[in-house]
């Protein structure tokens, strides 16, 4: 089994702006981006931020009560996915509508507010519907 700490150690090289920029430049060259150098420079600090924030959420989840862990892990995954998206879309986010969650919940009539009884719906815009399109198409 892989230790969670070894995963973060393997990503620690990306805490350097120089390494992150080189990596992003290679990613952008693979997609034939004309301005790979410029975009890799512009995106290296957001890329580092997403990775660092994801790591912080995951590490904090290890030190919190079980009831809070899902929230922290959710936000940790969101930040890591944003870093992944930045490797394939140098212009992410194009607008603020893709930054919203993209999920809504509605309470069923005459029911309590128990989470398991809530109805979740995906919105047209936001992170939830956008991220799979970016990562898997």
N, CA, C and O atoms as CSV, one atom per row, in Angstrom:
chain,resi,resn,atom,element,x,y,z
A,1,UNK,N,N,0.843,-1.185,0.000
A,1,UNK,CA,C,0.000,0.000,0.000
A,1,UNK,C,C,0.886,1.245,0.000
A,1,UNK,O,O,1.912,1.288,0.678
A,2,UNK,N,N,0.482,2.242,-0.757
A,2,UNK,CA,C,1.241,3.481,-0.858
A,2,UNK,C,C,0.895,4.370,0.326
A,2,UNK,O,O,-0.276,4.570,0.647
A,3,UNK,N,N,1.907,4.888,0.958
A,3,UNK,CA,C,1.720,5.808,2.072
A,3,UNK,C,C,1.226,7.147,1.554
A,3,UNK,O,O,1.752,7.648,0.560
A,4,UNK,N,N,0.208,7.751,2.215
A,4,UNK,CA,C,-0.260,9.068,1.774
A,4,UNK,C,C,0.848,10.113,1.777
A,4,UNK,O,O,0.858,11.015,0.940
A,5,UNK,N,N,1.771,9.994,2.707
A,5,UNK,CA,C,2.853,10.968,2.771
A,5,UNK,C,C,3.803,10.840,1.592
A,5,UNK,O,O,4.355,11.841,1.134
A,6,UNK,N,N,4.004,9.607,1.088
A,6,UNK,CA,C,4.901,9.437,-0.057
A,6,UNK,C,C,4.305,10.059,-1.322
A,6,UNK,O,O,5.043,10.496,-2.204
A,7,UNK,N,N,2.980,10.100,-1.411
A,7,UNK,CA,C,2.336,10.756,-2.549
A,7,UNK,C,C,2.689,12.237,-2.550
A,7,UNK,O,O,3.047,12.797,-3.587
A,8,UNK,N,N,2.586,12.866,-1.389
A,8,UNK,CA,C,2.894,14.299,-1.303
A,8,UNK,C,C,4.378,14.557,-1.520
A,8,UNK,O,O,4.754,15.577,-2.097
A,9,UNK,N,N,5.218,13.641,-1.062
A,9,UNK,CA,C,6.657,13.790,-1.306
A,9,UNK,C,C,6.961,13.741,-2.799
A,9,UNK,O,O,7.824,14.473,-3.284
A,10,UNK,N,N,6.256,12.882,-3.528
A,10,UNK,CA,C,6.498,12.776,-4.970
A,10,UNK,C,C,6.028,14.030,-5.720
A,10,UNK,O,O,6.520,14.320,-6.810
A,11,UNK,N,N,5.083,14.768,-5.143
A,11,UNK,CA,C,4.605,16.003,-5.766
A,11,UNK,C,C,5.359,17.240,-5.285
A,11,UNK,O,O,5.140,18.337,-5.800
A,12,UNK,N,N,6.234,17.074,-4.316
A,12,UNK,CA,C,6.921,18.232,-3.727
A,12,UNK,C,C,7.824,18.961,-4.731
A,12,UNK,O,O,8.112,20.144,-4.552
A,13,UNK,N,N,8.266,18.277,-5.767
A,13,UNK,CA,C,9.101,18.955,-6.779
A,13,UNK,C,C,8.330,20.081,-7.464
A,13,UNK,O,O,8.937,21.016,-7.989
A,14,UNK,N,N,7.008,20.000,-7.464
A,14,UNK,CA,C,6.191,21.033,-8.097
A,14,UNK,C,C,5.980,22.253,-7.204
A,14,UNK,O,O,5.291,23.191,-7.606
A,15,UNK,N,N,6.547,22.263,-6.021
A,15,UNK,CA,C,6.486,23.447,-5.160
A,15,UNK,C,C,7.467,24.513,-5.660
A,15,UNK,O,O,7.446,25.652,-5.192
A,16,UNK,N,N,8.296,24.150,-6.581
A,16,UNK,CA,C,9.247,25.073,-7.200
A,16,UNK,C,C,8.606,25.670,-8.458
A,16,UNK,O,O,8.084,24.947,-9.306
A,17,UNK,N,N,8.656,26.994,-8.561
A,17,UNK,CA,C,8.086,27.656,-9.731
A,17,UNK,C,C,8.815,27.211,-11.007
A,17,UNK,O,O,8.192,27.037,-12.055
A,18,UNK,N,N,10.107,27.033,-10.912
A,18,UNK,CA,C,10.879,26.626,-12.087
A,18,UNK,C,C,10.443,25.252,-12.585
A,18,UNK,O,O,10.241,25.057,-13.783
A,19,UNK,N,N,10.298,24.301,-11.666
A,19,UNK,CA,C,9.887,22.944,-12.049
A,19,UNK,C,C,8.451,22.933,-12.579
A,19,UNK,O,O,8.151,22.268,-13.570
A,20,UNK,N,N,7.580,23.669,-11.915
A,20,UNK,CA,C,6.182,23.723,-12.357
A,20,UNK,C,C,6.074,24.333,-13.741
A,20,UNK,O,O,5.317,23.849,-14.583
A,21,UNK,N,N,6.836,25.401,-13.977
A,21,UNK,CA,C,6.792,26.047,-15.282
A,21,UNK,C,C,7.307,25.110,-16.375
A,21,UNK,O,O,6.724,25.039,-17.456
A,22,UNK,N,N,8.388,24.396,-16.099
A,22,UNK,CA,C,8.927,23.449,-17.079
A,22,UNK,C,C,7.907,22.354,-17.393
A,22,UNK,O,O,7.716,21.978,-18.549
A,23,UNK,N,N,7.260,21.851,-16.343
A,23,UNK,CA,C,6.268,20.788,-16.536
A,23,UNK,C,C,5.080,21.301,-17.353
A,23,UNK,O,O,4.644,20.646,-18.300
A,24,UNK,N,N,4.559,22.473,-16.981
A,24,UNK,CA,C,3.424,23.031,-17.708
A,24,UNK,C,C,3.796,23.337,-19.160
A,24,UNK,O,O,2.982,23.144,-20.063
A,25,UNK,N,N,5.004,23.806,-19.381
A,25,UNK,CA,C,5.449,24.105,-20.749
A,25,UNK,C,C,5.425,22.827,-21.599
A,25,UNK,O,O,4.983,22.853,-22.747
A,26,UNK,N,N,5.900,21.714,-21.034
A,26,UNK,CA,C,5.865,20.439,-21.761
A,26,UNK,C,C,4.423,20.020,-22.056
A,26,UNK,O,O,4.111,19.550,-23.150
A,27,UNK,N,N,3.552,20.199,-21.061
A,27,UNK,CA,C,2.137,19.853,-21.251
A,27,UNK,C,C,1.522,20.693,-22.364
A,27,UNK,O,O,0.772,20.172,-23.190
A,28,UNK,N,N,1.828,21.970,-22.393
A,28,UNK,CA,C,1.256,22.878,-23.381
A,28,UNK,C,C,1.843,22.645,-24.761
A,28,UNK,O,O,1.161,22.827,-25.769
A,29,UNK,N,N,3.101,22.245,-24.809
A,29,UNK,CA,C,3.708,21.914,-26.101
A,29,UNK,C,C,3.069,20.666,-26.699
A,29,UNK,O,O,2.947,20.549,-27.919
A,30,UNK,N,N,2.658,19.725,-25.832
A,30,UNK,CA,C,1.996,18.504,-26.307
A,30,UNK,C,C,0.664,18.810,-26.980
A,30,UNK,O,O,0.243,18.100,-27.894
A,31,UNK,N,N,0.002,19.875,-26.519
A,31,UNK,CA,C,-1.280,20.244,-27.135
A,31,UNK,C,C,-1.079,21.310,-28.213
A,31,UNK,O,O,-2.040,21.926,-28.676
A,32,UNK,N,N,0.174,21.520,-28.602
A,32,UNK,CA,C,0.548,22.450,-29.677
A,32,UNK,C,C,0.108,23.890,-29.412
A,32,UNK,O,O,-0.362,24.577,-30.320
A,33,UNK,N,N,0.260,24.335,-28.193
A,33,UNK,CA,C,-0.059,25.718,-27.853
A,33,UNK,C,C,1.087,26.611,-28.314
A,33,UNK,O,O,2.241,26.385,-27.948
A,34,UNK,N,N,0.773,27.616,-29.110
A,34,UNK,CA,C,1.808,28.511,-29.646
A,34,UNK,C,C,2.537,29.278,-28.553
A,34,UNK,O,O,3.747,29.487,-28.642
A,35,UNK,N,N,1.828,29.688,-27.548
A,35,UNK,CA,C,2.423,30.490,-26.484
A,35,UNK,C,C,2.655,29.656,-25.212
A,35,UNK,O,O,2.316,30.083,-24.109
A,36,UNK,N,N,3.227,28.489,-25.383
A,36,UNK,CA,C,3.463,27.568,-24.267
A,36,UNK,C,C,4.342,28.197,-23.190
A,36,UNK,O,O,4.092,28.018,-21.999
A,37,UNK,N,N,5.353,28.919,-23.601
A,37,UNK,CA,C,6.277,29.551,-22.648
A,37,UNK,C,C,5.545,30.586,-21.790
A,37,UNK,O,O,5.686,30.599,-20.567
A,38,UNK,N,N,4.776,31.435,-22.428
A,38,UNK,CA,C,4.060,32.509,-21.716
A,38,UNK,C,C,3.003,31.922,-20.779
A,38,UNK,O,O,2.916,32.304,-19.611
A,39,UNK,N,N,2.204,30.994,-21.300
A,39,UNK,CA,C,1.125,30.420,-20.476
A,39,UNK,C,C,1.684,29.587,-19.328
A,39,UNK,O,O,1.104,29.568,-18.242
A,40,UNK,N,N,2.787,28.908,-19.551
A,40,UNK,CA,C,3.371,28.128,-18.459
A,40,UNK,C,C,3.877,29.053,-17.356
A,40,UNK,O,O,3.794,28.727,-16.172
A,41,UNK,N,N,4.393,30.189,-17.749
A,41,UNK,CA,C,4.831,31.185,-16.762
A,41,UNK,C,C,3.627,31.751,-16.009
A,41,UNK,O,O,3.661,31.886,-14.786
A,42,UNK,N,N,2.573,32.079,-16.739
A,42,UNK,CA,C,1.367,32.638,-16.111
A,42,UNK,C,C,0.682,31.652,-15.172
A,42,UNK,O,O,0.067,32.057,-14.185
A,43,UNK,N,N,0.785,30.367,-15.475
A,43,UNK,CA,C,0.036,29.364,-14.719
A,43,UNK,C,C,0.832,28.626,-13.657
A,43,UNK,O,O,0.257,27.839,-12.905
A,44,UNK,N,N,2.136,28.853,-13.571
A,44,UNK,CA,C,2.921,28.059,-12.621
A,44,UNK,C,C,2.518,28.338,-11.168
A,44,UNK,O,O,2.491,27.414,-10.355
A,45,UNK,N,N,2.208,29.579,-10.831
A,45,UNK,CA,C,1.830,29.865,-9.440
A,45,UNK,C,C,0.420,29.387,-9.093
A,45,UNK,O,O,0.222,28.862,-7.997
A,46,UNK,N,N,-0.571,29.545,-9.981
A,46,UNK,CA,C,-1.867,28.920,-9.678
A,46,UNK,C,C,-1.752,27.399,-9.557
A,46,UNK,O,O,-2.405,26.794,-8.707
A,47,UNK,N,N,-0.923,26.778,-10.406
A,47,UNK,CA,C,-0.703,25.334,-10.352
A,47,UNK,C,C,-0.130,24.927,-8.993
A,47,UNK,O,O,-0.601,23.973,-8.375
A,48,UNK,N,N,0.875,25.649,-8.541
A,48,UNK,CA,C,1.474,25.381,-7.228
A,48,UNK,C,C,0.429,25.564,-6.125
A,48,UNK,O,O,0.335,24.748,-5.208
A,49,UNK,N,N,-0.344,26.630,-6.222
A,49,UNK,CA,C,-1.380,26.908,-5.223
A,49,UNK,C,C,-2.378,25.753,-5.130
A,49,UNK,O,O,-2.705,25.302,-4.032
A,50,UNK,N,N,-2.860,25.277,-6.272
A,50,UNK,CA,C,-3.828,24.174,-6.258
A,50,UNK,C,C,-3.236,22.931,-5.596
A,50,UNK,O,O,-3.903,22.277,-4.794
A,51,UNK,N,N,-2.002,22.608,-5.925
A,51,UNK,CA,C,-1.361,21.429,-5.327
A,51,UNK,C,C,-1.159,21.600,-3.821
A,51,UNK,O,O,-1.423,20.682,-3.046
A,52,UNK,N,N,-0.693,22.777,-3.416
A,52,UNK,CA,C,-0.453,23.020,-1.991
A,52,UNK,C,C,-1.752,23.008,-1.193
A,52,UNK,O,O,-1.808,22.445,-0.100
A,53,UNK,N,N,-2.791,23.625,-1.736
A,53,UNK,CA,C,-4.072,23.646,-1.035
A,53,UNK,C,C,-4.667,22.244,-0.951
A,53,UNK,O,O,-5.221,21.865,0.081
A,54,UNK,N,N,-4.557,21.479,-2.023
A,54,UNK,CA,C,-5.039,20.097,-1.998
A,54,UNK,C,C,-4.329,19.291,-0.926
A,54,UNK,O,O,-4.961,18.547,-0.176
A,55,UNK,N,N,-3.029,19.441,-0.856
A,55,UNK,CA,C,-2.244,18.742,0.161
A,55,UNK,C,C,-2.658,19.159,1.568
A,55,UNK,O,O,-2.808,18.313,2.449
A,56,UNK,N,N,-2.843,20.459,1.779
A,56,UNK,CA,C,-3.250,20.942,3.108
A,56,UNK,C,C,-4.589,20.367,3.530
A,56,UNK,O,O,-4.752,19.949,4.676
A,57,UNK,N,N,-5.547,20.340,2.618
A,57,UNK,CA,C,-6.865,19.774,2.949
A,57,UNK,C,C,-6.752,18.294,3.310
A,57,UNK,O,O,-7.357,17.841,4.282
A,58,UNK,N,N,-5.973,17.540,2.525
A,58,UNK,CA,C,-5.817,16.113,2.801
A,58,UNK,C,C,-5.125,15.876,4.140
A,58,UNK,O,O,-5.563,15.037,4.928
A,59,UNK,N,N,-4.064,16.602,4.393
A,59,UNK,CA,C,-3.340,16.413,5.655
A,59,UNK,C,C,-4.195,16.840,6.846
A,59,UNK,O,O,-4.144,16.212,7.903
A,60,UNK,N,N,-4.970,17.894,6.682
A,60,UNK,CA,C,-5.840,18.336,7.765
A,60,UNK,C,C,-6.934,17.302,8.033
A,60,UNK,O,O,-7.349,17.115,9.176
A,61,UNK,N,N,-7.397,16.636,6.983
A,61,UNK,CA,C,-8.425,15.601,7.146
A,61,UNK,C,C,-7.936,14.465,8.039
A,61,UNK,O,O,-8.725,13.859,8.763
A,62,UNK,N,N,-6.639,14.176,7.989
A,62,UNK,CA,C,-6.086,13.113,8.839
A,62,UNK,C,C,-6.145,13.470,10.317
A,62,UNK,O,O,-6.134,12.589,11.178
A,63,UNK,N,N,-6.207,14.775,10.609
A,63,UNK,CA,C,-6.141,15.227,12.000
A,63,UNK,C,C,-7.485,15.713,12.541
A,63,UNK,O,O,-7.540,16.278,13.633
A,64,UNK,N,N,-8.567,15.502,11.793
A,64,UNK,CA,C,-9.865,16.002,12.237
A,64,UNK,C,C,-10.820,14.854,12.527
A,64,UNK,O,O,-10.580,13.719,12.117
A,65,UNK,N,N,-11.897,15.154,13.232
A,65,UNK,CA,C,-12.903,14.116,13.491
A,65,UNK,C,C,-13.496,13.568,12.187
A,65,UNK,O,O,-13.545,14.265,11.174
A,66,UNK,N,N,-13.930,12.347,12.228
A,66,UNK,CA,C,-14.467,11.653,11.059
A,66,UNK,C,C,-15.604,12.437,10.396
A,66,UNK,O,O,-15.733,12.419,9.172
A,67,UNK,N,N,-16.413,13.112,11.177
A,67,UNK,CA,C,-17.557,13.833,10.623
A,67,UNK,C,C,-17.150,15.013,9.734
A,67,UNK,O,O,-17.938,15.448,8.894
A,68,UNK,N,N,-15.951,15.526,9.907
A,68,UNK,CA,C,-15.477,16.676,9.124
A,68,UNK,C,C,-14.615,16.233,7.946
A,68,UNK,O,O,-14.445,16.985,6.986
A,69,UNK,N,N,-14.085,15.052,8.009
A,69,UNK,CA,C,-13.169,14.574,6.974
A,69,UNK,C,C,-13.732,14.612,5.549
A,69,UNK,O,O,-13.007,15.012,4.638
A,70,UNK,N,N,-14.984,14.218,5.314
A,70,UNK,CA,C,-15.475,14.256,3.922
A,70,UNK,C,C,-15.431,15.642,3.295
A,70,UNK,O,O,-15.145,15.768,2.104
A,71,UNK,N,N,-15.704,16.666,4.061
A,71,UNK,CA,C,-15.680,18.030,3.532
A,71,UNK,C,C,-14.254,18.416,3.139
A,71,UNK,O,O,-14.022,18.961,2.059
A,72,UNK,N,N,-13.311,18.130,4.022
A,72,UNK,CA,C,-11.919,18.464,3.734
A,72,UNK,C,C,-11.382,17.665,2.548
A,72,UNK,O,O,-10.654,18.203,1.714
A,73,UNK,N,N,-11.736,16.395,2.474
A,73,UNK,CA,C,-11.287,15.569,1.351
A,73,UNK,C,C,-11.914,16.030,0.037
A,73,UNK,O,O,-11.261,16.014,-1.006
A,74,UNK,N,N,-13.178,16.441,0.090
A,74,UNK,CA,C,-13.850,16.974,-1.091
A,74,UNK,C,C,-13.083,18.175,-1.636
A,74,UNK,O,O,-12.768,18.224,-2.825
A,75,UNK,N,N,-12.785,19.135,-0.777
A,75,UNK,CA,C,-12.070,20.322,-1.230
A,75,UNK,C,C,-10.634,20.000,-1.636
A,75,UNK,O,O,-10.086,20.647,-2.528
A,76,UNK,N,N,-10.025,19.019,-1.000
A,76,UNK,CA,C,-8.696,18.584,-1.420
A,76,UNK,C,C,-8.714,18.037,-2.834
A,76,UNK,O,O,-7.863,18.385,-3.653
A,77,UNK,N,N,-9.694,17.172,-3.122
A,77,UNK,CA,C,-9.822,16.626,-4.476
A,77,UNK,C,C,-10.110,17.724,-5.490
A,77,UNK,O,O,-9.563,17.709,-6.593
A,78,UNK,N,N,-10.957,18.670,-5.129
A,78,UNK,CA,C,-11.291,19.765,-6.047
A,78,UNK,C,C,-10.018,20.514,-6.459
A,78,UNK,O,O,-9.820,20.809,-7.638
A,79,UNK,N,N,-9.166,20.815,-5.486
A,79,UNK,CA,C,-7.937,21.544,-5.807
A,79,UNK,C,C,-6.999,20.708,-6.673
A,79,UNK,O,O,-6.360,21.242,-7.579
A,80,UNK,N,N,-6.908,19.427,-6.413
A,80,UNK,CA,C,-6.043,18.572,-7.233
A,80,UNK,C,C,-6.582,18.440,-8.658
A,80,UNK,O,O,-5.811,18.394,-9.617
A,81,UNK,N,N,-7.893,18.381,-8.788
A,81,UNK,CA,C,-8.488,18.311,-10.127
A,81,UNK,C,C,-8.246,19.619,-10.876
A,81,UNK,O,O,-7.996,19.606,-12.081
A,82,UNK,N,N,-8.320,20.751,-10.169
A,82,UNK,CA,C,-8.034,22.035,-10.805
A,82,UNK,C,C,-6.592,22.067,-11.314
A,82,UNK,O,O,-6.329,22.598,-12.393
A,83,UNK,N,N,-5.669,21.509,-10.552
A,83,UNK,CA,C,-4.278,21.438,-11.012
A,83,UNK,C,C,-4.183,20.571,-12.265
A,83,UNK,O,O,-3.455,20.905,-13.199
A,84,UNK,N,N,-4.915,19.464,-12.286
A,84,UNK,CA,C,-4.921,18.592,-13.469
A,84,UNK,C,C,-5.495,19.318,-14.680
A,84,UNK,O,O,-4.950,19.229,-15.780
A,85,UNK,N,N,-6.588,20.029,-14.477
A,85,UNK,CA,C,-7.206,20.772,-15.575
A,85,UNK,C,C,-6.227,21.807,-16.129
A,85,UNK,O,O,-6.161,22.020,-17.340
A,86,UNK,N,N,-5.481,22.436,-15.253
A,86,UNK,CA,C,-4.529,23.462,-15.692
A,86,UNK,C,C,-3.435,22.882,-16.585
A,86,UNK,O,O,-2.835,23.613,-17.373
A,87,UNK,N,N,-3.168,21.593,-16.477
A,87,UNK,CA,C,-2.159,20.971,-17.343
A,87,UNK,C,C,-2.676,20.741,-18.759
A,87,UNK,O,O,-1.883,20.612,-19.691
A,88,UNK,N,N,-3.996,20.690,-18.931
A,88,UNK,CA,C,-4.553,20.439,-20.263
A,88,UNK,C,C,-5.324,21.628,-20.824
A,88,UNK,O,O,-5.627,21.664,-22.017
A,89,UNK,N,N,-5.641,22.595,-19.977
A,89,UNK,CA,C,-6.334,23.805,-20.421
A,89,UNK,C,C,-5.590,25.013,-19.871
A,89,UNK,O,O,-5.831,25.422,-18.735
A,90,UNK,N,N,-4.697,25.586,-20.654
A,90,UNK,CA,C,-3.876,26.695,-20.161
A,90,UNK,C,C,-4.664,27.962,-19.848
A,90,UNK,O,O,-4.132,28.884,-19.230
A,91,UNK,N,N,-5.922,28.016,-20.268
A,91,UNK,CA,C,-6.725,29.217,-20.046
A,91,UNK,C,C,-7.795,29.017,-18.971
A,91,UNK,O,O,-8.706,29.834,-18.837
A,92,UNK,N,N,-7.681,27.929,-18.207
A,92,UNK,CA,C,-8.636,27.672,-17.120
A,92,UNK,C,C,-8.374,28.637,-15.972
A,92,UNK,O,O,-7.206,28.870,-15.661
A,93,UNK,N,N,-9.346,29.194,-15.345
A,93,UNK,CA,C,-10.762,29.244,-15.717
A,93,UNK,C,C,-11.016,30.384,-16.696
A,93,UNK,O,O,-10.510,31.492,-16.519
A,94,UNK,N,N,-11.798,30.103,-17.723
A,94,UNK,CA,C,-12.101,31.119,-18.724
A,94,UNK,C,C,-13.045,32.184,-18.181
A,94,UNK,O,O,-12.983,33.346,-18.584
A,95,UNK,N,N,-13.912,31.781,-17.270
A,95,UNK,CA,C,-14.862,32.722,-16.665
A,95,UNK,C,C,-15.257,32.228,-15.280
A,95,UNK,O,O,-14.918,31.109,-14.894
A,96,UNK,N,N,-15.959,33.047,-14.548
A,96,UNK,CA,C,-16.305,32.710,-13.164
A,96,UNK,C,C,-17.389,31.646,-13.068
A,96,UNK,O,O,-17.541,31.022,-12.018
A,97,UNK,N,N,-18.145,31.424,-14.138
A,97,UNK,CA,C,-19.223,30.428,-14.061
A,97,UNK,C,C,-18.682,29.011,-13.879
A,97,UNK,O,O,-19.383,28.156,-13.337
A,98,UNK,N,N,-17.451,28.743,-14.320
A,98,UNK,CA,C,-16.883,27.398,-14.143
A,98,UNK,C,C,-16.308,27.201,-12.746
A,98,UNK,O,O,-15.907,26.091,-12.395
A,99,UNK,N,N,-16.263,28.253,-11.950
A,99,UNK,CA,C,-15.716,28.136,-10.597
A,99,UNK,C,C,-16.767,27.714,-9.571
A,99,UNK,O,O,-16.416,27.215,-8.502
A,100,UNK,N,N,-18.035,27.906,-9.877
A,100,UNK,CA,C,-19.091,27.468,-8.965
A,100,UNK,C,C,-19.084,25.940,-8.889
A,100,UNK,O,O,-18.550,25.280,-9.781
A,101,UNK,N,N,-19.666,25.381,-7.844
A,101,UNK,CA,C,-19.674,23.928,-7.688
A,101,UNK,C,C,-20.343,23.223,-8.857
A,101,UNK,O,O,-19.832,22.223,-9.363
A,102,UNK,N,N,-21.486,23.746,-9.285
A,102,UNK,CA,C,-22.203,23.112,-10.378
A,102,UNK,C,C,-23.153,22.032,-9.932
A,102,UNK,O,O,-23.638,21.244,-10.744
A,103,UNK,N,N,-23.425,21.991,-8.624
A,103,UNK,CA,C,-24.348,21.015,-8.062
A,103,UNK,C,C,-25.310,21.776,-7.161
A,103,UNK,O,O,-24.918,22.713,-6.466
A,104,UNK,N,N,-26.549,21.371,-7.180
A,104,UNK,CA,C,-27.527,21.975,-6.298
A,104,UNK,C,C,-28.265,20.874,-5.556
A,104,UNK,O,O,-28.356,19.746,-6.039
A,105,UNK,N,N,-28.784,21.195,-4.401
A,105,UNK,CA,C,-29.568,20.207,-3.648
A,105,UNK,C,C,-30.933,20.804,-3.337
A,105,UNK,O,O,-31.073,21.997,-3.068
A,106,UNK,N,N,-31.902,19.955,-3.383
A,106,UNK,CA,C,-33.263,20.380,-3.056
A,106,UNK,C,C,-33.835,19.413,-2.049
A,106,UNK,O,O,-33.717,18.195,-2.186
A,107,UNK,N,N,-34.452,19.976,-1.042
A,107,UNK,CA,C,-35.083,19.155,-0.019
A,107,UNK,C,C,-36.432,18.687,-0.554
A,107,UNK,O,O,-37.196,19.474,-1.112
A,108,UNK,N,N,-36.713,17.416,-0.382
A,108,UNK,CA,C,-38.015,16.899,-0.782
A,108,UNK,C,C,-39.085,17.456,0.133
A,108,UNK,O,O,-38.839,17.703,1.314
A,109,UNK,N,N,-40.255,17.651,-0.407
A,109,UNK,CA,C,-41.358,18.180,0.390
A,109,UNK,C,C,-41.681,17.233,1.539
A,109,UNK,O,O,-41.628,16.011,1.400
A,110,UNK,N,N,-42.011,17.820,2.653
A,110,UNK,CA,C,-42.415,17.086,3.855
A,110,UNK,C,C,-41.368,16.097,4.348
A,110,UNK,O,O,-41.709,15.056,4.908
A,111,UNK,N,N,-40.115,16.416,4.143
A,111,UNK,CA,C,-39.080,15.528,4.679
A,111,UNK,C,C,-38.138,16.344,5.544
A,111,UNK,O,O,-38.087,17.571,5.449
A,112,UNK,N,N,-37.413,15.665,6.364
A,112,UNK,CA,C,-36.434,16.349,7.198
A,112,UNK,C,C,-35.258,16.778,6.322
A,112,UNK,O,O,-35.227,16.484,5.127
A,113,UNK,N,N,-34.314,17.456,6.909
A,113,UNK,CA,C,-33.154,17.912,6.142
A,113,UNK,C,C,-32.025,16.891,6.140
A,113,UNK,O,O,-30.868,17.250,5.922
A,114,UNK,N,N,-32.344,15.632,6.380
A,114,UNK,CA,C,-31.322,14.591,6.382
A,114,UNK,C,C,-30.648,14.521,5.015
A,114,UNK,O,O,-31.311,14.550,3.978
A,115,UNK,N,N,-29.364,14.432,5.031
A,115,UNK,CA,C,-28.575,14.449,3.798
A,115,UNK,C,C,-29.004,13.352,2.830
A,115,UNK,O,O,-29.085,13.589,1.625
A,116,UNK,N,N,-29.276,12.169,3.339
A,116,UNK,CA,C,-29.614,11.053,2.466
A,116,UNK,C,C,-30.963,11.226,1.775
A,116,UNK,O,O,-31.263,10.521,0.812
A,117,UNK,N,N,-31.762,12.146,2.254
A,117,UNK,CA,C,-33.073,12.376,1.639
A,117,UNK,C,C,-33.069,13.564,0.690
A,117,UNK,O,O,-34.099,13.895,0.103
A,118,UNK,N,N,-31.937,14.198,0.539
A,118,UNK,CA,C,-31.857,15.351,-0.349
A,118,UNK,C,C,-31.681,14.888,-1.786
A,118,UNK,O,O,-31.069,13.853,-2.050
A,119,UNK,N,N,-32.215,15.656,-2.695
A,119,UNK,CA,C,-32.096,15.368,-4.111
A,119,UNK,C,C,-31.015,16.264,-4.700
A,119,UNK,O,O,-31.111,17.489,-4.618
A,120,UNK,N,N,-29.995,15.667,-5.288
A,120,UNK,CA,C,-28.893,16.424,-5.885
A,120,UNK,C,C,-29.091,16.508,-7.393
A,120,UNK,O,O,-29.481,15.535,-8.039
A,121,UNK,N,N,-28.817,17.679,-7.936
A,121,UNK,CA,C,-28.925,17.883,-9.374
A,121,UNK,C,C,-27.677,18.592,-9.877
A,121,UNK,O,O,-27.118,19.463,-9.210
A,122,UNK,N,N,-27.263,18.199,-11.061
A,122,UNK,CA,C,-26.130,18.855,-11.709
A,122,UNK,C,C,-26.645,20.070,-12.471
A,122,UNK,O,O,-27.694,20.021,-13.113
A,123,UNK,N,N,-25.887,21.160,-12.389
A,123,UNK,CA,C,-26.231,22.359,-13.146
A,123,UNK,C,C,-25.535,22.325,-14.494
A,123,UNK,O,O,-24.641,21.507,-14.714
A,124,UNK,N,N,-25.942,23.214,-15.403
A,124,UNK,CA,C,-25.310,23.279,-16.723
A,124,UNK,C,C,-23.880,23.782,-16.636
A,124,UNK,O,O,-23.002,23.290,-17.345
A,125,UNK,N,N,-23.643,24.757,-15.773
A,125,UNK,CA,C,-22.326,25.362,-15.635
A,125,UNK,C,C,-21.766,25.050,-14.251
A,125,UNK,O,O,-22.509,24.716,-13.329
A,126,UNK,N,N,-20.471,25.162,-14.123
A,126,UNK,CA,C,-19.818,24.948,-12.841
A,126,UNK,C,C,-18.761,23.869,-12.922
A,126,UNK,O,O,-18.548,23.259,-13.970
A,127,UNK,N,N,-18.110,23.648,-11.811
A,127,UNK,CA,C,-16.987,22.720,-11.756
A,127,UNK,C,C,-17.411,21.278,-11.998
A,127,UNK,O,O,-16.733,20.551,-12.725
A,128,UNK,N,N,-18.516,20.854,-11.404
A,128,UNK,CA,C,-18.954,19.463,-11.512
A,128,UNK,C,C,-19.206,19.034,-12.963
A,128,UNK,O,O,-18.691,17.993,-13.372
A,129,UNK,N,N,-19.965,19.780,-13.749
A,129,UNK,CA,C,-20.158,19.339,-15.136
A,129,UNK,C,C,-18.968,19.643,-16.055
A,129,UNK,O,O,-18.807,18.986,-17.084
A,130,UNK,N,N,-18.144,20.618,-15.704
A,130,UNK,CA,C,-17.038,21.031,-16.570
A,130,UNK,C,C,-15.811,20.135,-16.432
A,130,UNK,O,O,-15.175,19.805,-17.433
A,131,UNK,N,N,-15.471,19.739,-15.211
A,131,UNK,CA,C,-14.215,19.012,-14.995
A,131,UNK,C,C,-14.129,17.675,-15.751
A,131,UNK,O,O,-13.068,17.383,-16.303
A,132,UNK,N,N,-15.175,16.856,-15.807
A,132,UNK,CA,C,-15.028,15.627,-16.594
A,132,UNK,C,C,-14.831,15.897,-18.083
A,132,UNK,O,O,-14.102,15.176,-18.765
A,133,UNK,N,N,-15.488,16.943,-18.577
A,133,UNK,CA,C,-15.307,17.292,-19.991
A,133,UNK,C,C,-13.865,17.671,-20.282
A,133,UNK,O,O,-13.302,17.286,-21.306
A,134,UNK,N,N,-13.279,18.428,-19.369
A,134,UNK,CA,C,-11.888,18.874,-19.557
A,134,UNK,C,C,-10.924,17.701,-19.446
A,134,UNK,O,O,-9.998,17.571,-20.247
A,135,UNK,N,N,-11.145,16.854,-18.454
A,135,UNK,CA,C,-10.173,15.787,-18.158
A,135,UNK,C,C,-10.298,14.571,-19.080
A,135,UNK,O,O,-9.310,13.876,-19.317
A,136,UNK,N,N,-11.489,14.309,-19.598
A,136,UNK,CA,C,-11.699,13.048,-20.297
A,136,UNK,C,C,-12.133,13.189,-21.751
A,136,UNK,O,O,-12.605,12.222,-22.348
A,137,UNK,N,N,-11.979,14.381,-22.332
A,137,UNK,CA,C,-12.300,14.507,-23.771
A,137,UNK,C,C,-11.101,15.033,-24.512
A,137,UNK,O,O,-11.157,15.213,-25.729
